[in-house]
Amino acid sequence: MGKKTAAAPVAQSAKVDRLPQRIYIGPDRPFGLPLMRNAILRGEPQAVLPQLTAAFALGACGVQVGTCLLASEECPIHVNYKQAVLKAGANDTTVTGRSTGAPVRVLKNKMAREYLRMEKKDVPLEEMEQLTLGSLRKAVFDGDVDGGSFMAGQVAGMVHEIRPLRQIFEELMAGYAAVRKGLSE
């Protein structure tokens, strides 16, 4: 329904107006503390920090920021995957797997376009599985820009540089603190 990460069920869009639907409370969240599974990352602060602030205002105890971490120095993925995230624009992701009940947001490439074509033609699941078999490995380890499944959120277009994890988190939290302080003044 409203969970949105590259490898989890996705919504049509990652808009703040759907934020309450994205709060996830499950058995892996002790004491029922919600975790925001959403497209919140370090991009342009004016676009990202209100989402982060809203998530915490709604009671989230944390946020998932997977896409921006793909472009961290420490992320052990192929350089082609990192470059694909950096090159992505605002409309360079799509959702595959809707017809199978397992939607996944990925960067648009040859494999994703072919999968979408197969979905529209109601190709049997077994044939679609053959196309995607090993596709995440092809992206992560081989850097296959045509045949790999480059999972990424809609915010990929806001990631513009490879940075250390420490810097990503320090900037994210400093920006959040500034927005929060501004709200209380």
ABEGO torsion letter per residue (X at the ends): XABBBAABBBBABBBAAAAAAABBBBAABBGGBBBBBBBBBBBBAAAAAAAAAAAAAAGBABBBAAAAAAABAABBBBAAAAAAAAABBAAABBBBGAAAGBBBBBBBBAAAAAAAAAAAAGBBAAAAAAAABGAAAAAAAAGBAAABBBBBBAAAAABABBBBAAAAAAAAAAAAAAAAAAAAX
